[in-house]
Amino acid sequence: MRRLTRTILLLVLAVPMWAETKRTIFLITDAEGVAGVCRQDQTDPKDAEMRQLLTGEINAAVEGFFAGGADEVIVEDGHDGHQTLSVLTIHPKAKLLMGPLGPTETLERRYTAFAFIGQHSMANVRGGIMAHSFSSLGIQNMLLNGKPVGEIGISTAMAGWFDTPVIMLSGDRAAAEELRAMVPEAEVAIVKEGLGRYTCLSLSAPAARELIRERATAAMRKIGQIRPYKVQGPVTIQIEYTTRNSLPIDAAFAPGAEVVDDRTIRYRARDFLEAWKRYWIR
């Protein structure tokens, strides 16, 4: 009897902590990384074809996550003003997060894992389809601890701050390589390759959806194996704005701010979240 009790205890202890709770996947979306989207005009949030292509890829990912064992999938409408997706067309088992969010993107809810769908690379990447870092018109460069960074890097670091691993990305090859440099074990679905800023070699929509579905299922199997990406403090975030965006006269008075030149400001903080908040609430 004692041996049986000891065996049961060992089996219980062997079960990963993530398996004991509801497995919720947080999925952030964009448009520039979607198969077949290669021109700026296609990224209009009301463009009917883009919405159909993006929704198809999202729903394929949702199917893959549920097939891999997810209990819940939350989809953030993350493209251009949060007005691209609809509850009429999103996967019936998914939940849609709409509207502007704060600097943490609700990651304080401690999701099981994080994923990107339709993601583009950071600014100034050769071969990145419509590559930019948050604002193609407003921001020239963004640096995190002196290294170039974009939406992938910031969101991955934010997820890591809340102990959430990034397990998957779909997008162009440049975006996939950007995530893999931080999280080598993450699953990637490369749905197109950039030949120029507005020139791409793309999979068909059905082929892209099948690939995304497969990678999402595979990503679920890696939960518990992929570690959250952590940025150690102290942290600096530096923003270089575009030519017509000179800093306001009082820019240097913001907490932790240092004016580098007419268009560049640097925020210093003890950790990543504090630095990002200082930029966010500027």
Accessible surface in RSA format (square Angstrom, percent):
REM  Atomic radii and reference values for relative SASA: ProtOr
REM  Chains: A
REM  Algorithm: Lee & Richards
REM  Probe-radius: 1.40
REM  Slices: 20
REM RES _ NUM      All-atoms   Total-Side   Main-Chain    Non-polar    All polar
REM                ABS   REL    ABS   REL    ABS   REL    ABS   REL    ABS   REL
RES MET A   1   184.15  95.4 138.28  91.5  45.87 109.2 122.87 104.5  61.27  81.2
RES ARG A   2   213.29  89.6 203.84 103.9   9.46  22.5  83.88 114.6 129.41  78.4
RES ARG A   3   199.32  83.7 192.67  98.2   6.65  15.8  72.74  99.4 126.59  76.7
RES LEU A   4   102.19  56.9  97.50  69.8   4.68  11.8 100.75  70.8   1.44   3.9
RES THR A   5    77.32  55.0  75.22  76.3   2.11   5.0  64.54  86.7  12.78  19.3
RES ARG A   6   156.77  65.8 152.74  77.9   4.02   9.6  47.38  64.8 109.39  66.3
RES THR A   7    62.14  44.2  61.56  62.4   0.58   1.4  44.10  59.2  18.04  27.3
RES ILE A   8    93.25  53.1  93.25  69.5   0.00   0.0  93.25  67.1   0.00   0.0
RES LEU A   9   101.01  56.3  98.59  70.5   2.42   6.1 100.82  70.8   0.18   0.5
RES LEU A  10    93.16  51.9  88.54  63.3   4.61  11.6  88.81  62.4   4.35  11.7
RES LEU A  11   115.80  64.5 112.41  80.4   3.39   8.5 112.99  79.4   2.81   7.6
RES VAL A  12    84.99  55.9  81.65  73.9   3.34   8.0  83.41  72.5   1.58   4.3
RES LEU A  13   127.21  70.8  99.07  70.9  28.14  70.7 102.59  72.1  24.61  66.2
RES ALA A  14    76.91  70.7  43.96  67.8  32.95  75.0  55.86  78.7  21.05  55.8
RES VAL A  15    66.15  43.5  58.69  53.1   7.46  18.0  60.46  52.5   5.68  15.4
RES PRO A  16    63.93  46.6  52.01  47.4  11.92  43.3  63.93  52.8   0.00   0.0
RES MET A  17   147.08  76.2 140.67  93.1   6.41  15.3 118.51 100.8  28.57  37.8
RES TRP A  18    71.88  28.8  63.78  30.9   8.10  19.0  68.57  36.6   3.31   5.4
RES ALA A  19    47.14  43.3  19.32  29.8  27.81  63.3  19.71  27.8  27.42  72.6
RES GLU A  20   100.19  57.5  61.96  46.9  38.22  91.0  34.82  67.4  65.36  53.4
RES THR A  21    88.42  62.9  75.07  76.1  13.35  31.8  71.37  95.9  17.05  25.8
RES LYS A  22   125.75  61.3 103.79  63.7  21.96  52.3  68.55  61.7  57.20  60.9
RES ARG A  23    58.61  24.6  58.61  29.9   0.00   0.0   0.42   0.6  58.19  35.3
RES THR A  24    11.90   8.5  11.90  12.1   0.00   0.0   7.70  10.3   4.20   6.4
RES ILE A  25     0.00   0.0   0.00   0.0   0.00   0.0   0.00   0.0   0.00   0.0
RES PHE A  26     0.00   0.0   0.00   0.0   0.00   0.0   0.00   0.0   0.00   0.0
RES LEU A  27     0.00   0.0   0.00   0.0   0.00   0.0   0.00   0.0   0.00   0.0
RES ILE A  28    18.88  10.7  18.88  14.1   0.00   0.0  18.88  13.6   0.00   0.0
RES THR A  29     2.22   1.6   0.19   0.2   2.03   4.8   0.06   0.1   2.16   3.3
RES ASP A  30    11.59   8.1  11.59  11.5   0.00   0.0   1.20   2.8  10.39  10.4
RES ALA A  31     0.00   0.0   0.00   0.0   0.00   0.0   0.00   0.0   0.00   0.0
RES GLU A  32     9.95   5.7   9.87   7.5   0.08   0.2   0.10   0.2   9.85   8.0
RES GLY A  33     0.00   0.0   0.00   N/A   0.00   0.0   0.00   0.0   0.00   0.0
RES VAL A  34     0.02   0.0   0.02   0.0   0.00   0.0   0.02   0.0   0.00   0.0
RES ALA A  35     2.03   1.9   0.92   1.4   1.11   2.5   1.17   1.6   0.86   2.3
RES GLY A  36    33.93  41.8   0.00   N/A  33.93  41.8  22.60  62.0  11.33  25.4
RES VAL A  37     0.03   0.0   0.03   0.0   0.00   0.0   0.03   0.0   0.00   0.0
RES CYS A  38    17.74  13.4  17.74  19.8   0.00   0.0  13.22  33.5   4.53   4.9
RES ARG A  39   124.76  52.4 124.66  63.5   0.10   0.2  52.72  72.1  72.03  43.7
RES GLN A  40    84.46  47.2  78.42  57.3   6.04  14.4  51.02 108.6  33.44  25.4
RES ASP A  41    90.59  63.5  71.94  71.6  18.64  44.1  53.82 126.7  36.77  36.7
RES GLN A  42     9.66   5.4   9.66   7.1   0.00   0.0   2.48   5.3   7.18   5.4
RES THR A  43    10.24   7.3   9.47   9.6   0.77   1.8   0.20   0.3  10.03  15.2
RES ASP A  44    74.69  52.3  67.66  67.3   7.03  16.6  23.18  54.6  51.51  51.4
RES PRO A  45    12.37   9.0  12.37  11.3   0.00   0.0  12.37  10.2   0.00   0.0
RES LYS A  46   123.55  60.3 104.61  64.2  18.94  45.1  75.87  68.3  47.68  50.8
RES ASP A  47    41.19  28.9  32.30  32.2   8.89  21.0   9.28  21.8  31.92  31.8
RES ALA A  48    81.48  74.9  67.67 104.4  13.81  31.4  71.55 100.8   9.93  26.3
RES GLU A  49   101.36  58.2  95.62  72.3   5.73  13.6  34.48  66.7  66.88  54.6
RES MET A  50     1.44   0.7   0.29   0.2   1.16   2.8   1.17   1.0   0.28   0.4
RES ARG A  51    63.51  26.7  62.91  32.1   0.59   1.4  17.30  23.6  46.21  28.0
RES GLN A  52   126.21  70.6 116.81  85.4   9.40  22.4  35.91  76.4  90.30  68.5
RES LEU A  53    27.40  15.3  26.79  19.2   0.61   1.5  26.79  18.8   0.61   1.6
RES LEU A  54     0.09   0.1   0.09   0.1   0.00   0.0   0.09   0.1   0.00   0.0
RES THR A  55    12.92   9.2  12.92  13.1   0.00   0.0   9.22  12.4   3.70   5.6
RES GLY A  56    13.30  16.4   0.00   N/A  13.30  16.4  10.77  29.6   2.53   5.7
RES GLU A  57     3.53   2.0   3.53   2.7   0.00   0.0   2.06   4.0   1.47   1.2
RES ILE A  58     0.00   0.0   0.00   0.0   0.00   0.0   0.00   0.0   0.00   0.0
RES ASN A  59    28.83  19.9  28.83  27.9   0.00   0.0  10.59  25.5  18.24  17.6
RES ALA A  60     1.62   1.5   0.31   0.5   1.31   3.0   0.92   1.3   0.70   1.8
RES ALA A  61     0.00   0.0   0.00   0.0   0.00   0.0   0.00   0.0   0.00   0.0
RES VAL A  62     0.00   0.0   0.00   0.0   0.00   0.0   0.00   0.0   0.00   0.0
RES GLU A  63    68.59  39.4  61.57  46.6   7.02  16.7  22.44  43.4  46.14  37.7
RES GLY A  64     0.00   0.0   0.00   N/A   0.00   0.0   0.00   0.0   0.00   0.0
RES PHE A  65     0.00   0.0   0.00   0.0   0.00   0.0   0.00   0.0   0.00   0.0
RES PHE A  66    35.68  17.9  20.37  12.6  15.31  39.8  20.71  12.6  14.98  42.9
RES ALA A  67    79.01  72.6  36.79  56.8  42.22  96.0  49.63  69.9  29.38  77.8
RES GLY A  68    22.00  27.1   0.00   N/A  22.00  27.1   6.40  17.6  15.60  34.9
RES GLY A  69    24.64  30.4   0.00   N/A  24.64  30.4  23.05  63.2   1.59   3.6
RES ALA A  70     9.05   8.3   0.00   0.0   9.05  20.6   0.00   0.0   9.05  24.0
RES ASP A  71    77.30  54.2  49.49  49.3  27.81  65.8  15.48  36.4  61.83  61.7
RES GLU A  72    21.34  12.3  19.81  15.0   1.54   3.7   9.01  17.4  12.34  10.1
RES VAL A  73     0.11   0.1   0.00   0.0   0.11   0.3   0.00   0.0   0.11   0.3
RES ILE A  74    23.08  13.1  23.08  17.2   0.00   0.0  23.08  16.6   0.00   0.0
RES VAL A  75     0.00   0.0   0.00   0.0   0.00   0.0   0.00   0.0   0.00   0.0
RES GLU A  76     7.83   4.5   7.83   5.9   0.00   0.0   0.87   1.7   6.96   5.7
RES ASP A  77     1.06   0.7   0.91   0.9   0.15   0.3   0.00   0.0   1.06   1.1
RES GLY A  78    24.75  30.5   0.00   N/A  24.75  30.5   1.54   4.2  23.21  52.0
RES HIS A  79     8.97   4.9   8.52   5.9   0.45   1.2   6.44   6.6   2.53   2.9
RES ASP A  80    83.27  58.3  63.25  63.0  20.03  47.4  19.58  46.1  63.69  63.5
RES GLY A  81    52.51  64.8   0.00   N/A  52.51  64.8  26.17  71.8  26.34  59.0
RES HIS A  82    53.45  29.2  40.54  28.2  12.91  33.0  23.64  24.4  29.81  34.7
RES GLN A  83    84.34  47.2  75.57  55.2   8.78  20.9  24.50  52.1  59.85  45.4
RES THR A  84     0.95   0.7   0.00   0.0   0.95   2.3   0.00   0.0   0.95   1.4
RES LEU A  85    13.22   7.4   0.21   0.1  13.01  32.7   1.06   0.7  12.16  32.7
RES SER A  86    28.35  24.0  23.63  31.5   4.72  10.9  19.87  42.3   8.48  11.9
RES VAL A  87   100.57  66.2  80.17  72.6  20.39  49.1  80.17  69.7  20.39  55.3
RES LEU A  88   163.47  91.0 129.95  93.0  33.52  84.3 132.67  93.2  30.80  82.9
RES THR A  89    80.17  57.0  66.02  66.9  14.15  33.7  66.66  89.5  13.51  20.4
RES ILE A  90    14.87   8.5   7.52   5.6   7.35  17.7   7.52   5.4   7.35  19.9
RES HIS A  91    23.37  12.8  22.44  15.6   0.93   2.4  12.02  12.4  11.35  13.2
RES PRO A  92   128.30  93.5  90.12  82.2  38.18 138.8 100.58  83.0  27.72 172.3
RES LYS A  93   127.49  62.2 105.63  64.8  21.86  52.0  73.03  65.7  54.46  58.0
RES ALA A  94    13.55  12.5   0.00   0.0  13.55  30.8   0.00   0.0  13.55  35.9
RES LYS A  95   119.44  58.3 115.18  70.7   4.26  10.1  80.17  72.2  39.27  41.8
RES LEU A  96    25.21  14.0   0.48   0.3  24.73  62.2   1.14   0.8  24.07  64.8
RES LEU A  97    43.76  24.4  40.60  29.0   3.15   7.9  42.94  30.2   0.82   2.2
RES MET A  98   106.18  55.0  83.02  54.9  23.15  55.1  60.72  51.6  45.45  60.2
RES GLY A  99    23.02  28.4   0.00   N/A  23.02  28.4  21.17  58.1   1.85   4.1
RES PRO A 100   120.22  87.6  99.37  90.6  20.85  75.8  99.78  82.4  20.44 127.0
RES LEU A 101    35.82  19.9  19.27  13.8  16.55  41.6  24.72  17.4  11.10  29.9
RES GLY A 102    37.35  46.1   0.00   N/A  37.35  46.1  24.08  66.1  13.27  29.7
RES PRO A 103    26.88  19.6  24.94  22.7   1.94   7.1  24.94  20.6   1.94  12.1
RES THR A 104    18.90  13.4  18.90  19.2   0.00   0.0  10.62  14.3   8.28  12.5
RES GLU A 105    31.80  18.3  31.70  24.0   0.09   0.2  14.59  28.2  17.21  14.1
RES THR A 106    23.22  16.5  21.15  21.4   2.07   4.9  21.35  28.7   1.88   2.8
RES LEU A 107     0.00   0.0   0.00   0.0   0.00   0.0   0.00   0.0   0.00   0.0
RES GLU A 108    92.22  52.9  76.86  58.1  15.36  36.6  46.33  89.6  45.89  37.5
RES ARG A 109   170.88  71.7 141.35  72.1  29.52  70.3  34.08  46.6 136.80  82.9
RES ARG A 110   133.45  56.0 112.80  57.5  20.65  49.2  51.83  70.8  81.62  49.5
RES TYR A 111    16.38   7.6   8.31   4.7   8.08  21.0   7.94   6.0   8.44  10.4
RES THR A 112    23.50  16.7   9.87  10.0  13.63  32.5  11.88  16.0  11.62  17.6
RES ALA A 113     0.00   0.0   0.00   0.0   0.00   0.0   0.00   0.0   0.00   0.0
RES PHE A 114     0.00   0.0   0.00   0.0   0.00   0.0   0.00   0.0   0.00   0.0
RES ALA A 115     0.00   0.0   0.00   0.0   0.00   0.0   0.00   0.0   0.00   0.0
RES PHE A 116     1.26   0.6   1.26   0.8   0.00   0.0   1.26   0.8   0.00   0.0
RES ILE A 117     0.02   0.0   0.00   0.0   0.02   0.1   0.00   0.0   0.02   0.1
RES GLY A 118     0.00   0.0   0.00   N/A   0.00   0.0   0.00   0.0   0.00   0.0
RES GLN A 119     5.18   2.9   5.18   3.8   0.00   0.0   0.00   0.0   5.18   3.9
RES HIS A 120     1.22   0.7   0.43   0.3   0.79   2.0   0.43   0.4   0.79   0.9
RES SER A 121     0.47   0.4   0.09   0.1   0.38   0.9   0.47   1.0   0.00   0.0
RES MET A 122    38.85  20.1  38.24  25.3   0.61   1.4  37.15  31.6   1.70   2.3
RES ALA A 123    18.04  16.6  10.73  16.6   7.31  16.6  10.73  15.1   7.31  19.4
RES ASN A 124   105.37  72.7  60.15  58.1  45.22 108.9  39.79  95.8  65.58  63.4
RES VAL A 125    45.61  30.0  33.67  30.5  11.94  28.8  37.42  32.5   8.18  22.2
RES ARG A 126   226.01  94.9 199.12 101.5  26.90  64.0  85.25 116.5 140.76  85.3
RES GLY A 127    19.49  24.0   0.00   N/A  19.49  24.0  12.19  33.5   7.30  16.3
RES GLY A 128     2.82   3.5   0.00   N/A   2.82   3.5   0.00   0.0   2.82   6.3
RES ILE A 129     0.00   0.0   0.00   0.0   0.00   0.0   0.00   0.0   0.00   0.0
RES MET A 130     1.51   0.8   1.51   1.0   0.00   0.0   1.51   1.3   0.00   0.0
RES ALA A 131     5.73   5.3   1.82   2.8   3.92   8.9   1.82   2.6   3.92  10.4
RES HIS A 132    22.84  12.5  22.60  15.7   0.24   0.6   7.85   8.1  14.99  17.4
RES SER A 133     1.27   1.1   1.27   1.7   0.00   0.0   0.00   0.0   1.27   1.8
RES PHE A 134    78.11  39.1  49.73  30.8  28.38  73.8  51.34  31.1  26.77  76.6
RES SER A 135    40.14  33.9  35.52  47.4   4.62  10.7  26.17  55.7  13.97  19.6
RES SER A 136    55.60  47.0  29.96  40.0  25.64  59.1  13.58  28.9  42.02  58.9
RES LEU A 137   158.07  88.0 145.26 103.9  12.81  32.2 147.53 103.6  10.54  28.4
RES GLY A 138    17.24  21.3   0.00   N/A  17.24  21.3  17.17  47.1   0.08   0.2
RES ILE A 139    11.74   6.7   6.20   4.6   5.54  13.4   6.20   4.5   5.54  15.0
RES GLN A 140    76.39  42.7  72.43  52.9   3.96   9.4  10.33  22.0  66.05  50.1
RES ASN A 141    48.12  33.2  46.77  45.2   1.35   3.2  10.94  26.3  37.18  35.9
RES MET A 142     3.41   1.8   0.00   0.0   3.41   8.1   0.05   0.0   3.36   4.5
RES LEU A 143    43.66  24.3  43.37  31.0   0.29   0.7  43.37  30.5   0.29   0.8
RES LEU A 144    17.19   9.6  14.08  10.1   3.11   7.8  14.08   9.9   3.11   8.4
RES ASN A 145    64.53  44.5  41.20  39.8  23.32  56.2  27.25  65.6  37.27  36.0
RES GLY A 146    54.92  67.7   0.00   N/A  54.92  67.7  29.32  80.5  25.60  57.3
RES LYS A 147   152.16  74.2 151.92  93.2   0.24   0.6  93.90  84.5  58.25  62.1
RES PRO A 148    88.31  64.4  75.40  68.7  12.92  47.0  75.40  62.2  12.92  80.3
RES VAL A 149    11.44   7.5   8.74   7.9   2.70   6.5   9.92   8.6   1.51   4.1
RES GLY A 150     0.00   0.0   0.00   N/A   0.00   0.0   0.00   0.0   0.00   0.0
RES GLU A 151    25.46  14.6  23.96  18.1   1.50   3.6  10.36  20.0  15.09  12.3
RES ILE A 152     0.84   0.5   0.34   0.3   0.49   1.2   0.34   0.2   0.49   1.3
RES GLY A 153     2.54   3.1   0.00   N/A   2.54   3.1   2.30   6.3   0.24   0.5
RES ILE A 154     4.90   2.8   4.90   3.7   0.00   0.0   4.90   3.5   0.00   0.0
RES SER A 155     6.34   5.4   6.27   8.4   0.07   0.2   0.07   0.1   6.27   8.8
RES THR A 156     0.44   0.3   0.12   0.1   0.32   0.8   0.12   0.2   0.32   0.5
RES ALA A 157     1.70   1.6   0.00   0.0   1.70   3.9   0.00   0.0   1.70   4.5
RES MET A 158     1.55   0.8   1.55   1.0   0.00   0.0   1.55   1.3   0.00   0.0
RES ALA A 159     0.00   0.0   0.00   0.0   0.00   0.0   0.00   0.0   0.00   0.0
RES GLY A 160     0.03   0.0   0.00   N/A   0.03   0.0   0.00   0.0   0.03   0.1
RES TRP A 161    89.89  36.1  76.41  37.0  13.48  31.7  72.36  38.6  17.54  28.5
RES PHE A 162    12.26   6.1  11.23   7.0   1.03   2.7  11.23   6.8   1.03   2.9
RES ASP A 163    81.48  57.1  65.26  65.0  16.22  38.4  23.96  56.4  57.51  57.4
RES THR A 164     0.94   0.7   0.52   0.5   0.42   1.0   0.00   0.0   0.94   1.4
RES PRO A 165    12.51   9.1  12.51  11.4   0.00   0.0  12.51  10.3   0.00   0.0
RES VAL A 166     2.18   1.4   0.88   0.8   1.30   3.1   0.88   0.8   1.30   3.5
RES ILE A 167     0.00   0.0   0.00   0.0   0.00   0.0   0.00   0.0   0.00   0.0
RES MET A 168     0.00   0.0   0.00   0.0   0.00   0.0   0.00   0.0   0.00   0.0
RES LEU A 169     0.00   0.0   0.00   0.0   0.00   0.0   0.00   0.0   0.00   0.0
RES SER A 170     0.00   0.0   0.00   0.0   0.00   0.0   0.00   0.0   0.00   0.0
RES GLY A 171     0.00   0.0   0.00   N/A   0.00   0.0   0.00   0.0   0.00   0.0
RES ASP A 172     0.17   0.1   0.17   0.2   0.00   0.0   0.07   0.2   0.10   0.1
RES ARG A 173   101.84  42.8 101.84  51.9   0.00   0.0  26.64  36.4  75.20  45.6
RES ALA A 174    12.33  11.3   4.95   7.6   7.37  16.8   7.94  11.2   4.38  11.6
RES ALA A 175     0.00   0.0   0.00   0.0   0.00   0.0   0.00   0.0   0.00   0.0
RES ALA A 176     1.73   1.6   1.64   2.5   0.10   0.2   1.73   2.4   0.00   0.0
RES GLU A 177   105.66  60.7  97.39  73.7   8.27  19.7  41.67  80.6  63.99  52.2
RES GLU A 178    22.41  12.9  13.24  10.0   9.17  21.8  19.41  37.5   3.00   2.5
RES LEU A 179     0.00   0.0   0.00   0.0   0.00   0.0   0.00   0.0   0.00   0.0
RES ARG A 180    96.40  40.5  91.44  46.6   4.96  11.8  23.31  31.9  73.10  44.3
RES ALA A 181    88.61  81.5  46.95  72.5  41.67  94.8  59.49  83.8  29.12  77.2
RES MET A 182    40.20  20.8  24.25  16.0  15.95  38.0  17.70  15.0  22.50  29.8
RES VAL A 183     4.92   3.2   4.16   3.8   0.76   1.8   4.92   4.3   0.00   0.0
RES PRO A 184    86.42  63.0  73.77  67.2  12.65  46.0  74.21  61.3  12.20  75.8
RES GLU A 185    91.38  52.5  84.70  64.1   6.68  15.9  44.91  86.9  46.47  37.9
RES ALA A 186     0.00   0.0   0.00   0.0   0.00   0.0   0.00   0.0   0.00   0.0
RES GLU A 187    23.68  13.6  23.68  17.9   0.00   0.0   0.09   0.2  23.59  19.3
RES VAL A 188    15.11   9.9  10.88   9.8   4.23  10.2  10.88   9.5   4.23  11.5
RES ALA A 189     0.19   0.2   0.00   0.0   0.19   0.4   0.19   0.3   0.01   0.0
RES ILE A 190    47.31  26.9  36.03  26.8  11.28  27.2  36.03  25.9  11.28  30.6
RES VAL A 191     0.14   0.1   0.00   0.0   0.14   0.3   0.14   0.1   0.00   0.0
RES LYS A 192     4.93   2.4   0.00   0.0   4.93  11.7   4.67   4.2   0.25   0.3
RES GLU A 193    67.00  38.5  66.78  50.5   0.22   0.5   9.43  18.2  57.57  47.0
RES GLY A 194    12.00  14.8   0.00   N/A  12.00  14.8   0.00   0.0  12.00  26.9
RES LEU A 195   113.65  63.3  80.48  57.6  33.16  83.4  84.99  59.7  28.66  77.1
RES GLY A 196    16.82  20.7   0.00   N/A  16.82  20.7  16.82  46.2   0.00   0.0
RES ARG A 197    96.33  40.4  83.73  42.7  12.60  30.0  49.63  67.8  46.71  28.3
RES TYR A 198   108.85  50.8  93.40  53.1  15.45  40.2  69.59  52.3  39.26  48.4
RES THR A 199    74.23  52.8  71.51  72.5   2.72   6.5  44.68  60.0  29.55  44.7
RES CYS A 200    28.53  21.6   3.09   3.4  25.44  59.8   0.00   0.0  28.53  30.8
RES LEU A 201   122.34  68.1 117.04  83.7   5.30  13.3 117.90  82.8   4.45  12.0
RES SER A 202    44.23  37.4  12.75  17.0  31.48  72.5  14.27  30.4  29.96  42.0
RES LEU A 203    71.79  40.0  62.58  44.8   9.21  23.1  65.60  46.1   6.19  16.6
RES SER A 204    65.57  55.4  48.08  64.2  17.49  40.3  49.14 104.6  16.44  23.0
RES ALA A 205    26.46  24.3  17.85  27.6   8.61  19.6  19.56  27.5   6.90  18.3
RES PRO A 206    95.39  69.5  86.07  78.5   9.32  33.9  90.19  74.5   5.20  32.3
RES ALA A 207    44.54  41.0  32.72  50.5  11.82  26.9  41.05  57.8   3.49   9.2
RES ALA A 208     0.00   0.0   0.00   0.0   0.00   0.0   0.00   0.0   0.00   0.0
RES ARG A 209    64.79  27.2  64.79  33.0   0.00   0.0  13.57  18.5  51.23  31.0
RES GLU A 210    81.52  46.8  81.36  61.6   0.16   0.4  39.12  75.7  42.40  34.6
RES LEU A 211    35.74  19.9  33.67  24.1   2.07   5.2  35.31  24.8   0.43   1.2
RES ILE A 212     0.00   0.0   0.00   0.0   0.00   0.0   0.00   0.0   0.00   0.0
RES ARG A 213    72.05  30.3  72.04  36.7   0.01   0.0  35.76  48.9  36.29  22.0
RES GLU A 214    86.80  49.8  76.72  58.0  10.08  24.0  34.15  66.1  52.65  43.0
RES ARG A 215    79.69  33.5  79.69  40.6   0.00   0.0   1.94   2.7  77.75  47.1
RES ALA A 216     0.00   0.0   0.00   0.0   0.00   0.0   0.00   0.0   0.00   0.0
RES THR A 217    24.39  17.3  24.39  24.7   0.00   0.0  19.89  26.7   4.49   6.8
RES ALA A 218    23.06  21.2  21.44  33.1   1.62   3.7  21.65  30.5   1.41   3.7
RES ALA A 219     0.00   0.0   0.00   0.0   0.00   0.0   0.00   0.0   0.00   0.0
RES MET A 220     5.10   2.6   0.29   0.2   4.80  11.4   0.29   0.3   4.80   6.4
RES ARG A 221   163.63  68.7 142.80  72.8  20.83  49.6  66.73  91.2  96.90  58.7
RES LYS A 222    54.84  26.8  54.84  33.6   0.00   0.0  35.08  31.6  19.76  21.0
RES ILE A 223     6.58   3.7   3.17   2.4   3.41   8.2   3.38   2.4   3.20   8.7
RES GLY A 224    56.04  69.1   0.00   N/A  56.04  69.1  18.46  50.7  37.58  84.2
RES GLN A 225   130.17  72.8 104.11  76.1  26.06  62.0  44.60  94.9  85.57  64.9
RES ILE A 226     7.14   4.1   0.79   0.6   6.35  15.3   1.11   0.8   6.03  16.4
RES ARG A 227   198.60  83.4 187.51  95.6  11.09  26.4  66.81  91.3 131.79  79.9
RES PRO A 228    39.17  28.5  28.96  26.4  10.21  37.1  28.96  23.9  10.21  63.4
RES TYR A 229    66.78  31.2  60.17  34.2   6.61  17.2  31.80  23.9  34.98  43.1
RES LYS A 230    94.23  46.0  72.35  44.4  21.88  52.1  58.75  52.9  35.48  37.8
RES VAL A 231    28.11  18.5   9.28   8.4  18.83  45.4  12.61  11.0  15.50  42.0
RES GLN A 232   136.91  76.6 125.57  91.8  11.33  27.0  60.74 129.3  76.16  57.8
RES GLY A 233    40.06  49.4   0.00   N/A  40.06  49.4   6.11  16.8  33.95  76.0
RES PRO A 234   112.08  81.7 100.42  91.5  11.66  42.4 100.67  83.1  11.40  70.9
RES VAL A 235     0.47   0.3   0.00   0.0   0.47   1.1   0.02   0.0   0.45   1.2
RES THR A 236    30.79  21.9  30.72  31.1   0.08   0.2  19.33  26.0  11.46  17.3
RES ILE A 237     0.00   0.0   0.00   0.0   0.00   0.0   0.00   0.0   0.00   0.0
RES GLN A 238    31.46  17.6  31.06  22.7   0.39   0.9   4.26   9.1  27.19  20.6
RES ILE A 239     0.00   0.0   0.00   0.0   0.00   0.0   0.00   0.0   0.00   0.0
RES GLU A 240    42.76  24.6  42.35  32.0   0.41   1.0   7.95  15.4  34.82  28.4
RES TYR A 241    29.48  13.8  29.48  16.8   0.00   0.0  26.81  20.1   2.67   3.3
RES THR A 242    22.44  16.0  22.41  22.7   0.03   0.1  20.87  28.0   1.57   2.4
RES THR A 243   109.50  77.9  97.20  98.5  12.30  29.3  65.86  88.5  43.64  66.0
RES ARG A 244   231.61  97.2 196.86 100.4  34.75  82.7  75.74 103.5 155.87  94.5
RES ASN A 245    59.76  41.2  53.69  51.9   6.07  14.6   9.88  23.8  49.88  48.2
RES SER A 246    66.22  56.0  44.46  59.3  21.75  50.1  25.60  54.5  40.61  56.9
RES LEU A 247    29.21  16.3  11.67   8.3  17.54  44.1  12.14   8.5  17.07  45.9
RES PRO A 248    88.26  64.3  71.69  65.3  16.57  60.2  84.00  69.4   4.26  26.5
RES ILE A 249   180.46 102.7 144.80 107.9  35.67  86.0 154.40 111.2  26.06  70.7
RES ASP A 250    78.23  54.8  73.06  72.7   5.17  12.2  17.39  40.9  60.84  60.7
RES ALA A 251    10.89  10.0   3.07   4.7   7.82  17.8  10.49  14.8   0.40   1.0
RES ALA A 252    55.04  50.6  40.47  62.4  14.57  33.1  40.47  57.0  14.57  38.6
RES PHE A 253   174.49  87.3 144.94  89.8  29.55  76.9 150.33  91.1  24.16  69.1
RES ALA A 254    28.09  25.8  16.61  25.6  11.48  26.1  22.90  32.3   5.18  13.7
RES PRO A 255    92.12  67.1  80.88  73.7  11.24  40.8  91.95  75.9   0.16   1.0
RES GLY A 256    31.66  39.0   0.00   N/A  31.66  39.0  18.69  51.3  12.97  29.0
RES ALA A 257    19.63  18.0   0.00   0.0  19.63  44.6   0.15   0.2  19.48  51.6
RES GLU A 258    68.41  39.3  64.44  48.8   3.97   9.4  33.89  65.6  34.51  28.2
RES VAL A 259    63.98  42.1  41.17  37.3  22.80  54.9  41.17  35.8  22.80  61.8
RES VAL A 260    62.92  41.4  33.08  30.0  29.84  71.9  36.77  32.0  26.15  70.9
RES ASP A 261    76.27  53.4  65.44  65.1  10.83  25.6  42.48 100.0  33.79  33.7
RES ASP A 262    92.68  64.9  78.95  78.6  13.73  32.5  44.80 105.4  47.88  47.8
RES ARG A 263    64.08  26.9  63.67  32.5   0.41   1.0   3.52   4.8  60.56  36.7
RES THR A 264     5.44   3.9   5.44   5.5   0.00   0.0   2.63   3.5   2.81   4.2
RES ILE A 265     4.13   2.3   4.13   3.1   0.00   0.0   4.13   3.0   0.00   0.0
RES ARG A 266    52.24  21.9  52.24  26.6   0.00   0.0   4.62   6.3  47.62  28.9
RES TYR A 267     3.82   1.8   3.82   2.2   0.00   0.0   0.11   0.1   3.71   4.6
RES ARG A 268   119.82  50.3 118.97  60.6   0.85   2.0  50.11  68.5  69.71  42.2
RES ALA A 269    10.26   9.4   0.00   0.0  10.26  23.3   8.08  11.4   2.18   5.8
RES ARG A 270   183.13  76.9 163.97  83.6  19.16  45.6  62.75  85.8 120.38  73.0
RES ASP A 271    37.21  26.1  37.21  37.0   0.00   0.0  17.68  41.6  19.53  19.5
RES PHE A 272     1.41   0.7   1.35   0.8   0.06   0.1   1.35   0.8   0.06   0.2
RES LEU A 273    15.84   8.8  15.84  11.3   0.00   0.0  15.84  11.1   0.00   0.0
RES GLU A 274    43.40  24.9  39.61  30.0   3.78   9.0  19.37  37.5  24.03  19.6
RES ALA A 275     0.00   0.0   0.00   0.0   0.00   0.0   0.00   0.0   0.00   0.0
RES TRP A 276     7.00   2.8   7.00   3.4   0.00   0.0   4.03   2.2   2.97   4.8
RES LYS A 277    84.36  41.2  84.36  51.8   0.00   0.0  36.73  33.1  47.63  50.7
RES ARG A 278    61.80  25.9  58.12  29.6   3.68   8.8  10.01  13.7  51.79  31.4
RES TYR A 279    14.38   6.7  14.38   8.2   0.00   0.0   5.05   3.8   9.33  11.5
RES TRP A 280   107.54  43.2  91.79  44.4  15.75  37.0  73.28  39.1  34.26  55.6
RES ILE A 281   126.95  72.2  98.18  73.1  28.77  69.3 105.75  76.1  21.20  57.5
RES ARG A 282   147.10  61.8  88.29  45.0  58.80 140.0  54.60  74.6  92.50  56.1
END  Absolute sums over single chains surface
CHAIN  1 A    13882.8      11311.4       2571.3       7866.9       6015.9
END  Absolute sums over all chains
TOTAL         13882.8      11311.4       2571.3       7866.9       6015.9
